């Protein structure tokens, strides 16, 4: 069956403007134009739109979606299996949080007790799974399975106080980085304070800290566009600035071993 823009928009819940934009950028072009010049979408385009919406639901950017679905190696069935796997994981996260809320309600009603650690179990597990999905492969290739598994174990077994401090440090790093970048001096006091806080934050995850590993992670922040985007949200070039500040802090700046070029 073929659909006009209006019909496909109504059926899918996507606006007509969005469909026209997808056409303009080459992400989802109509199968054909009818005799009056109207866009017509057939079964192939309907299936592709479904894939696009699955990826959008997962938070994938349009440019990345376009690369995926237009790749010669794109396998629709495999993509659907991956969507299912991720959606099931998301459902488990939601169910875990619902159980946490329900138990908290019982505690407030005097029906049971709940340790401080239990109050944060759902959030910590969700963070672990999100980190694995987004950065797990890269982290395991760079630091090894043992280190990543140990980091996940440390996170899952954090006390309430440790978890809150880790979260607080994460926000402080971004705020201080925002101010430090404008100085333009990665060796300056503000930048070095950011690097020091970053080390403190890392030690919540790592059982063994080393200057080399810290510097290597800083380089990955620049090399991986997802990490770069996270830090660049505070200021353009913040990821590179943080990298340089950490390299100076760890004494790795200027080394000719691949850590910095």
Rosetta silent file (secondary structure, phi, psi, omega in degrees, C-alpha in Angstrom):
SEQUENCE: XXXXXXXXXXXXXXXXXXXXXXXXXXXXXXXXXXXXXXXXXXXXXXXXXXXXXXXXXXXXXXXXXXXXXXXXXXXXXXXXXXXXXXXXXXXXXXXXXXXXXXXXXXXXXXXXXXXXXXXXXXXXXXXXXXXXXXXXXXXXXXXXXXXXXXXXXXXXXXXXXXXXXXXXXXXXXXXXXXXXXXXXXXXXXXXXXXXXXXXXXXXXXXXXXXXXXXXXXXXXXXXXXXXXXXXXXXXXXXXXXXXXXXXXXXXXXXXXXXXXX
SCORE:     score description
SCORE:     0.000 S_00000001
   1 L     0.000  143.573  179.552    0.000    0.000    0.000 S_00000001
   2 L  -108.206  148.698 -176.600    1.177    3.517   -0.769 S_00000001
   3 E  -130.559  144.998  171.190    0.715    6.579    1.412 S_00000001
   4 E   -79.635  173.203  176.433    0.831   10.316    0.880 S_00000001
   5 H   -57.875  -44.961 -179.661    2.759   12.539    3.283 S_00000001
   6 H   -61.123  -43.225 -177.614   -0.480   13.322    5.128 S_00000001
   7 H   -68.423  -42.988 -179.073   -1.435    9.670    5.422 S_00000001
   8 H   -68.053  -37.982  178.734    1.992    8.504    6.560 S_00000001
   9 H   -63.057  -44.636 -179.414    2.225   11.341    9.073 S_00000001
  10 H   -64.943  -40.598 -177.434   -1.161   10.471   10.540 S_00000001
  11 H   -71.317  -39.306 -172.869   -0.368    6.758   10.715 S_00000001
  12 H   -91.952  -20.132 -175.853    3.129    7.087   12.200 S_00000001
  13 L    85.975    1.744  177.372    2.648   10.079   14.476 S_00000001
  14 L   -89.634  140.064 -178.340    5.495   11.896   12.718 S_00000001
  15 L   -70.527  155.810  177.051    4.730   15.415   11.538 S_00000001
  16 H   -61.537  -37.119  179.450    4.517   16.252    7.838 S_00000001
  17 H   -62.019  -39.856  179.130    7.295   18.761    8.365 S_00000001
  18 H   -65.131  -43.146  179.153    9.552   16.030    9.751 S_00000001
  19 H   -62.020  -40.570  178.344    8.859   13.746    6.788 S_00000001
  20 H   -65.828  -37.290  178.254    9.689   16.560    4.384 S_00000001
  21 H   -66.241  -41.883  177.027   12.898   17.235    6.314 S_00000001
  22 H   -59.614  -35.689  177.669   13.867   13.556    6.149 S_00000001
  23 H   -67.452  -45.113 -177.504   13.354   13.787    2.398 S_00000001
  24 H   -60.562  -39.738 -176.884   15.488   16.931    2.118 S_00000001
  25 L   -88.664   -1.320  176.987   18.464   15.406    3.940 S_00000001
  26 L    82.373   13.604 -179.839   18.169   12.119    2.058 S_00000001
  27 L   -80.052  -43.364  179.959   17.281   10.016    5.085 S_00000001
  28 L  -140.804   96.619  179.029   13.812    8.952    3.933 S_00000001
  29 L   -94.151  146.987  177.759   12.886    9.741    0.364 S_00000001
  30 L   -62.760  154.424  179.531    9.456    8.866   -1.074 S_00000001
  31 L   -67.312  -31.948  179.583    9.287    5.808   -3.259 S_00000001
  32 E  -165.343  169.220  171.744    7.894    7.866   -6.094 S_00000001
  33 E  -108.453  135.731  179.776    6.033   11.031   -7.013 S_00000001
  34 L   -78.488 -177.793 -174.205    2.493   10.649   -8.347 S_00000001
  35 L   -63.439  -20.647  178.213    1.217   12.392  -11.487 S_00000001
  36 L   -95.302    2.747  178.785    0.428   15.515   -9.456 S_00000001
  37 L    86.700    9.676  179.804    3.915   15.643   -7.940 S_00000001
  38 L   -81.803  142.729  177.066    2.849   14.413   -4.491 S_00000001
  39 E   -67.258  135.493  176.807    5.267   12.283   -2.467 S_00000001
  40 E  -126.969  133.588 -177.083    4.186    8.655   -2.212 S_00000001
  41 E  -115.251  126.355  179.916    5.603    6.188    0.300 S_00000001
  42 L  -100.707 -170.857 -178.310    5.466    2.444   -0.237 S_00000001
  43 H   -55.131  -39.797 -179.407    6.166   -0.611    1.987 S_00000001
  44 H   -62.264  -42.909 -178.630    9.943   -0.136    1.762 S_00000001
  45 H   -71.764  -34.243  177.169    9.734    3.458    2.988 S_00000001
  46 H   -63.392  -44.794  178.533    7.286    2.530    5.745 S_00000001
  47 H   -63.386  -39.484  179.942    9.709   -0.108    7.058 S_00000001
  48 H   -66.352  -40.073  177.977   12.585    2.362    6.879 S_00000001
  49 H   -62.008  -39.166  177.397   10.619    4.970    8.811 S_00000001
  50 H   -60.279  -43.664  178.239    9.957    2.382   11.501 S_00000001
  51 H   -61.890  -43.863  179.939   13.691    1.737   11.766 S_00000001
  52 H   -59.409  -43.460 -178.532   14.412    5.457   11.973 S_00000001
  53 H   -68.623  -34.503  174.848   11.889    5.876   14.773 S_00000001
  54 H   -60.799  -48.575 -179.633   13.367    2.933   16.677 S_00000001
  55 H   -63.968  -39.049  178.481   16.808    4.543   16.524 S_00000001
  56 H   -62.859  -38.530  178.754   15.387    7.944   17.478 S_00000001
  57 H   -63.057  -29.646  179.084   13.720    6.362   20.501 S_00000001
  58 L   -83.589   -0.972  177.605   17.160    5.087   21.518 S_00000001
  59 L    86.065   15.419 -179.391   18.532    8.614   21.335 S_00000001
  60 L   -79.949  137.379 -179.121   20.618    8.098   18.184 S_00000001
  61 L   -72.400  155.124 -176.296   21.317   11.264   16.176 S_00000001
  62 H   -60.962  -40.158  179.984   19.962   11.612   12.649 S_00000001
  63 H   -61.237  -39.273  179.057   23.416   11.739   11.046 S_00000001
  64 H   -69.429  -41.903  177.848   24.325    8.471   12.728 S_00000001
  65 H   -58.135  -43.215 -178.639   21.002    6.880   11.768 S_00000001
  66 H   -61.236  -41.885  178.522   21.598    7.869    8.158 S_00000001
  67 H   -63.729  -38.347 -177.168   25.029    6.221    8.154 S_00000001
  68 H   -68.196  -54.973 -171.991   23.566    3.058    9.683 S_00000001
  69 H   -74.058  -20.646 -179.928   20.527    2.555    7.454 S_00000001
  70 L   -98.360    2.038  177.387   22.330    3.569    4.264 S_00000001
  71 L   -70.420  141.316  177.258   25.325    1.331    4.894 S_00000001
  72 L   -60.453  -23.178 -178.204   25.711   -1.540    2.388 S_00000001
  73 L   -91.897    3.699 -177.124   26.047   -3.851    5.402 S_00000001
  74 L   -63.708  126.598 -179.668   22.782   -2.741    7.012 S_00000001
  75 L  -117.275  109.814 -174.826   20.756   -5.788    8.058 S_00000001
  76 H   -62.129  -41.891 -179.536   17.151   -4.945    8.886 S_00000001
  77 H   -65.105  -42.028  178.855   16.477   -8.182   10.771 S_00000001
  78 H   -65.793  -37.286  177.736   19.621   -7.813   12.865 S_00000001
  79 H   -62.739  -41.926  178.792   18.691   -4.204   13.572 S_00000001
  80 H   -64.579  -39.304  177.527   15.266   -5.306   14.800 S_00000001
  81 H   -62.342  -41.487  178.588   16.860   -7.919   17.061 S_00000001
  82 H   -66.253  -39.077  176.798   19.112   -5.237   18.533 S_00000001
  83 H   -59.928  -45.091 -179.503   16.144   -2.907   19.020 S_00000001
  84 H   -60.752  -44.588 -179.744   14.309   -5.667   20.869 S_00000001
  85 H   -60.416  -43.923 -178.986   17.319   -6.355   23.085 S_00000001
  86 H   -70.057  -38.105  178.779   17.697   -2.688   24.007 S_00000001
  87 H   -66.904  -38.415  176.700   13.979   -2.207   24.607 S_00000001
  88 H   -63.800  -39.659  178.212   13.891   -5.238   26.903 S_00000001
  89 H   -64.926  -39.952  178.630   16.835   -3.797   28.826 S_00000001
  90 H   -65.019  -38.108  178.479   15.039   -0.469   29.087 S_00000001
  91 H   -64.278  -38.962  177.174   11.928   -2.272   30.351 S_00000001
  92 H   -63.164  -39.442  177.682   14.025   -3.985   33.020 S_00000001
  93 H   -61.299  -45.720 -179.428   15.383   -0.598   34.077 S_00000001
  94 H   -63.890  -44.332  179.117   11.859    0.810   34.366 S_00000001
  95 H   -61.877  -38.246  179.619   10.620   -2.237   36.277 S_00000001
  96 H   -64.629  -41.588  179.159   13.580   -1.953   38.644 S_00000001
  97 H   -69.321  -37.149  177.253   12.802    1.703   39.324 S_00000001
  98 H   -61.866  -45.168  178.278    9.094    0.931   39.801 S_00000001
  99 H   -61.091  -37.347  179.184    9.989   -1.720   42.385 S_00000001
 100 H   -65.182  -43.142  178.274   12.248    0.790   44.094 S_00000001
 101 H   -64.293  -44.641 -179.104    9.439    3.353   44.247 S_00000001
 102 H   -61.267  -41.501  179.575    6.941    0.778   45.484 S_00000001
 103 H   -68.048  -36.914  178.000    9.257   -0.348   48.257 S_00000001
 104 H   -63.201  -39.760  177.127    9.936    3.260   49.216 S_00000001
 105 H   -61.343  -40.161  178.292    6.186    3.840   49.485 S_00000001
 106 H   -65.860  -38.065  177.944    5.912    0.829   51.808 S_00000001
 107 H   -62.765  -44.823  179.801    8.771    2.183   53.909 S_00000001
 108 H   -63.678  -27.836  178.847    7.039    5.544   54.178 S_00000001
 109 L   -87.249   -1.484  178.096    3.876    3.716   55.236 S_00000001
 110 L    81.790   13.884 -176.367    5.734    1.804   57.929 S_00000001
 111 L   -86.780  -20.464 -179.739    5.231   -1.582   56.262 S_00000001
 112 L  -160.589  176.837  177.944    8.929   -2.433   55.795 S_00000001
 113 L  -115.216  162.838 -177.212   12.442   -1.084   56.051 S_00000001
 114 L  -149.607  124.366  179.886   14.909   -0.139   53.336 S_00000001
 115 L   -71.633  159.554  177.644   18.656    0.386   53.617 S_00000001
 116 H   -60.437  -37.521 -179.925   20.256    3.493   52.177 S_00000001
 117 H   -63.919  -39.728  179.638   22.110    1.331   49.655 S_00000001
 118 H   -61.079  -33.191 -177.374   18.845   -0.210   48.431 S_00000001
 119 H   -62.186  -23.613 -175.700   17.460    3.255   47.711 S_00000001
 120 H  -111.598    1.738 -176.110   20.094    3.749   45.025 S_00000001
 121 H   -59.956  -44.284 -178.682   20.398    0.251   43.567 S_00000001
 122 H   -62.763  -42.058 -179.280   18.061    0.944   40.660 S_00000001
 123 H   -67.027  -41.472 -178.682   19.826    4.150   39.694 S_00000001
 124 H   -66.796  -41.739  179.278   23.290    2.595   39.907 S_00000001
 125 H   -64.737  -38.941  178.050   22.306   -0.422   37.831 S_00000001
 126 H   -63.359  -40.881  178.754   20.758    1.854   35.211 S_00000001
 127 H   -63.850  -42.204  178.081   23.974    3.884   35.068 S_00000001
 128 H   -59.578  -47.152 -176.911   26.043    0.731   34.636 S_00000001
 129 H   -67.575  -37.189  177.108   23.865   -0.508   31.782 S_00000001
 130 H   -65.272  -42.629  178.346   23.869    2.878   30.053 S_00000001
 131 H   -63.183  -40.493  179.412   27.655    3.074   30.284 S_00000001
 132 H   -63.774  -42.945 -177.718   27.997   -0.442   28.904 S_00000001
 133 H   -66.412  -43.422 -174.379   25.689    0.316   25.989 S_00000001
 134 H   -81.263  -44.330 -169.267   27.323    3.615   25.058 S_00000001
 135 H  -126.832    2.294 -173.571   30.991    3.075   25.882 S_00000001
 136 H   -57.642  -46.644 -176.705   31.415   -0.551   26.962 S_00000001
 137 H   -62.364  -47.367 -179.421   33.071   -1.844   23.823 S_00000001
 138 H   -63.687  -43.440 -178.303   35.607    0.990   23.629 S_00000001
 139 H   -64.480  -41.364 -179.048   36.370    0.843   27.358 S_00000001
 140 H   -68.514  -35.851  177.997   36.865   -2.924   27.325 S_00000001
 141 H   -68.111  -35.471 -175.703   39.153   -2.726   24.301 S_00000001
 142 H   -84.097  -40.533 -172.861   41.240    0.023   25.910 S_00000001
 143 H  -113.101  -12.468  178.192   41.318   -1.072   29.560 S_00000001
 144 L    95.168  152.878 -178.168   40.329   -4.762   29.468 S_00000001
 145 H   -61.492  -40.383 -176.530   37.326   -6.713   30.730 S_00000001
 146 H   -60.343  -43.867 -178.813   38.717   -7.116   34.239 S_00000001
 147 H   -66.125  -42.868 -179.377   39.062   -3.369   34.791 S_00000001
 148 H   -67.035  -42.980  178.460   35.586   -2.591   33.427 S_00000001
 149 H   -62.556  -39.071  178.399   33.964   -5.379   35.453 S_00000001
 150 H   -65.648  -38.996  177.649   35.740   -4.143   38.571 S_00000001
 151 H   -63.333  -43.707  178.241   34.518   -0.612   37.911 S_00000001
 152 H   -62.947  -38.896  179.020   30.943   -1.836   37.553 S_00000001
 153 H   -64.143  -43.161  179.560   31.286   -3.803   40.796 S_00000001
 154 H   -62.032  -42.658  179.926   32.549   -0.739   42.644 S_00000001
 155 H   -63.679  -45.301 -177.234   29.675    1.359   41.351 S_00000001
 156 H   -65.552  -27.102 -176.756   27.044   -1.224   42.272 S_00000001
 157 L  -103.236   16.096  176.954   28.429   -1.534   45.811 S_00000001
 158 L   -68.351  147.120  172.986   28.779    2.159   46.557 S_00000001
 159 L   -77.912  168.024  177.421   27.277    3.531   49.726 S_00000001
 160 H   -56.528  -44.698 -178.137   24.702    6.295   49.594 S_00000001
 161 H   -64.911  -41.933 -179.893   27.342    8.839   50.591 S_00000001
 162 H   -65.511  -43.159 -179.362   29.818    7.646   47.957 S_00000001
 163 H   -62.669  -43.959  179.962   27.213    7.676   45.212 S_00000001
 164 H   -64.628  -39.951  179.199   26.082   11.190   46.102 S_00000001
 165 H   -66.351  -39.966  178.460   29.671   12.452   46.207 S_00000001
 166 H   -61.574  -45.053  178.519   30.419   10.882   42.826 S_00000001
 167 H   -63.545  -40.525  179.979   27.367   12.564   41.296 S_00000001
 168 H   -64.841  -42.293  178.034   28.296   15.869   42.908 S_00000001
 169 H   -62.255  -39.673  179.997   31.845   15.658   41.563 S_00000001
 170 H   -58.720  -43.830  179.030   30.529   14.949   38.071 S_00000001
 171 H   -70.265  -39.082 -179.845   28.513   18.180   38.111 S_00000001
 172 H   -63.520  -38.668  179.687   31.358   20.162   39.676 S_00000001
 173 H   -60.089  -46.045 -179.879   33.759   19.023   36.959 S_00000001
 174 H   -64.539  -42.581 -179.220   31.476   20.340   34.220 S_00000001
 175 H   -65.312  -44.658 -179.621   30.884   23.640   36.002 S_00000001
 176 H   -69.848  -34.720  178.004   34.581   24.203   36.698 S_00000001
 177 H   -63.698  -39.499  179.099   35.532   23.110   33.183 S_00000001
 178 H   -57.456  -41.741  179.745   33.151   25.704   31.757 S_00000001
 179 H   -76.929  -35.359 -175.982   35.008   28.469   33.606 S_00000001
 180 H   -70.260  -36.660 -176.785   38.470   27.025   33.012 S_00000001
 181 H   -57.457  -40.740 -175.255   38.115   26.760   29.225 S_00000001
 182 L   -67.176  -16.707  176.787   37.675   30.503   28.798 S_00000001
 183 L   -73.702  -25.833  179.935   41.093   31.077   30.404 S_00000001
 184 L    72.076   10.738 -176.096   42.678   29.256   27.485 S_00000001
 185 L  -123.999   96.038 -179.984   45.382   27.899   29.792 S_00000001
 186 L   -65.913  -15.038  178.003   45.256   24.126   30.486 S_00000001
 187 L   -93.895   -4.229 -178.156   48.247   24.551   32.806 S_00000001
 188 L   -70.491  169.242 -176.252   46.521   27.259   34.830 S_00000001
 189 H   -60.974  -43.420 -178.545   45.214   26.845   38.349 S_00000001
 190 H   -63.663  -44.516 -179.410   41.568   26.508   37.326 S_00000001
 191 H   -65.402  -39.589 -179.277   42.305   23.864   34.692 S_00000001
 192 H   -70.315  -29.733  173.532   44.527   21.884   37.035 S_00000001
 193 H   -66.505  -36.621  176.304   41.807   21.926   39.692 S_00000001
 194 H   -63.334  -45.157  179.556   39.465   20.385   37.112 S_00000001
 195 H   -61.613  -39.217  179.591   42.041   17.664   36.378 S_00000001
 196 H   -65.684  -43.550  177.386   42.432   16.991   40.100 S_00000001
 197 H   -64.074  -36.580  178.867   38.671   16.669   40.566 S_00000001
 198 H   -62.721  -38.068  176.589   38.525   14.394   37.544 S_00000001
 199 H   -63.221  -44.294  178.439   41.068   12.125   39.218 S_00000001
 200 H   -59.261  -42.378 -179.643   38.929   12.019   42.382 S_00000001
 201 H   -64.281  -42.501 -179.638   35.880   11.141   40.290 S_00000001
 202 H   -61.266  -36.151 -175.746   37.749    8.374   38.462 S_00000001
 203 L   -67.410  -13.079  171.993   38.796    6.733   41.712 S_00000001
 204 L   -73.279  -23.753 -179.380   35.140    5.972   42.419 S_00000001
 205 L  -100.122  -40.122 -173.222   35.293    3.680   39.379 S_00000001
 206 L   -94.293  135.816  174.762   38.898    2.467   39.292 S_00000001
 207 L   -81.523  -26.415  177.409   40.424    0.250   41.948 S_00000001
 208 L  -130.385  121.787  179.142   43.938    1.185   40.771 S_00000001
 209 L   -97.398  142.472  172.398   44.745    4.657   39.469 S_00000001
 210 L  -143.249  148.859  178.519   47.693    5.435   37.219 S_00000001
 211 H   -61.070  -38.500 -178.728   48.790    8.590   35.428 S_00000001
 212 H   -63.289  -44.839 -179.422   49.134    6.649   32.173 S_00000001
 213 H   -66.705  -38.865  179.250   45.583    5.313   32.306 S_00000001
 214 H   -62.698  -44.656  178.729   44.201    8.745   33.212 S_00000001
 215 H   -64.583  -39.286  178.314   46.018   10.318   30.265 S_00000001
 216 H   -63.485  -39.383  177.503   44.823    7.547   27.951 S_00000001
 217 H   -65.299  -41.152  179.213   41.236    8.127   29.001 S_00000001
 218 H   -60.394  -38.847  177.702   41.635   11.861   28.409 S_00000001
 219 H   -66.485  -36.023  178.377   42.805   11.157   24.857 S_00000001
 220 H   -64.975  -31.063  177.267   39.764    8.937   24.306 S_00000001
 221 H   -59.499  -31.188 -179.776   37.566   11.891   25.288 S_00000001
 222 H   -86.469  -41.780 -175.252   38.891   13.648   22.199 S_00000001
 223 H   -70.488  -31.967 -178.036   39.055   10.659   19.842 S_00000001
 224 L   -98.069  117.864 -174.244   35.497    9.452   20.552 S_00000001
 225 H   -62.854  -24.204  178.854   32.887   11.949   19.360 S_00000001
 226 H   -70.726  -42.578  175.504   30.387   10.821   22.010 S_00000001
 227 H   -66.133  -43.473 -179.136   32.745   11.726   24.848 S_00000001
 228 H   -59.406  -40.642  179.902   33.744   14.926   23.058 S_00000001
 229 H   -63.622  -38.741 -178.915   30.106   15.930   22.713 S_00000001
 230 H   -60.907  -45.714 -178.286   29.507   15.385   26.441 S_00000001
 231 H   -81.228  -32.717 -179.545   32.287   17.764   27.454 S_00000001
 232 H   -70.328   -8.937  177.604   31.865   20.184   24.552 S_00000001
 233 L   -63.689  -26.286 -178.656   28.335   20.880   25.774 S_00000001
 234 L   -84.597  -28.046  179.486   29.812   23.342   28.280 S_00000001
 235 L  -173.146  142.468  177.516   32.019   25.097   25.714 S_00000001
 236 L   -58.106  131.131  178.748   33.393   24.463   22.238 S_00000001
 237 L    82.612    8.233 -177.160   36.720   22.659   22.514 S_00000001
 238 H   -65.211  -35.735 -179.620   36.189   21.702   26.161 S_00000001
 239 H   -63.016  -45.080  178.886   37.068   18.041   25.554 S_00000001
 240 H   -66.667  -38.941  178.697   40.449   18.933   24.055 S_00000001
 241 H   -62.545  -44.293  178.259   41.075   21.478   26.801 S_00000001
 242 H   -62.740  -42.457  176.771   40.305   18.866   29.465 S_00000001
 243 H   -55.158  -48.787 -177.867   42.591   16.393   27.675 S_00000001
 244 H   -65.073  -39.710  179.299   45.443   18.897   27.699 S_00000001
 245 H   -63.334  -41.482 -179.557   44.840   19.806   31.353 S_00000001
 246 H   -68.995  -39.027  178.488   44.906   16.136   32.376 S_00000001
 247 H   -62.581  -38.272  177.232   48.046   15.443   30.343 S_00000001
 248 H   -70.134  -43.684 -178.984   49.794   18.292   32.138 S_00000001
 249 H   -60.695  -40.122 -176.784   48.420   17.193   35.525 S_00000001
 250 H   -86.491   -6.513 -178.428   49.595   13.611   35.024 S_00000001
 251 L    79.121   15.357 -177.831   52.959   14.636   33.573 S_00000001
 252 L   -94.753   -5.623 -177.747   52.164   12.941   30.259 S_00000001
 253 L   -64.013  130.858  177.564   52.183   16.117   28.142 S_00000001
 254 L    87.422   -1.704  179.494   54.716   16.007   25.360 S_00000001
 255 L   -70.542  142.147 -177.937   55.379   12.272   25.619 S_00000001
 256 L  -102.046   56.452 -178.857   56.163   10.606   22.322 S_00000001
 257 L  -130.596   17.593  176.125   54.325    7.341   22.972 S_00000001
 258 L    95.896   -8.998 -179.276   50.993    7.901   21.275 S_00000001
 259 L   -72.325  -40.014  177.200   49.225    9.449   24.280 S_00000001
 260 L  -138.966  143.838 -177.521   49.405   12.935   22.805 S_00000001
 261 L  -112.616    0.000    0.000   50.399   14.035   19.346 S_00000001
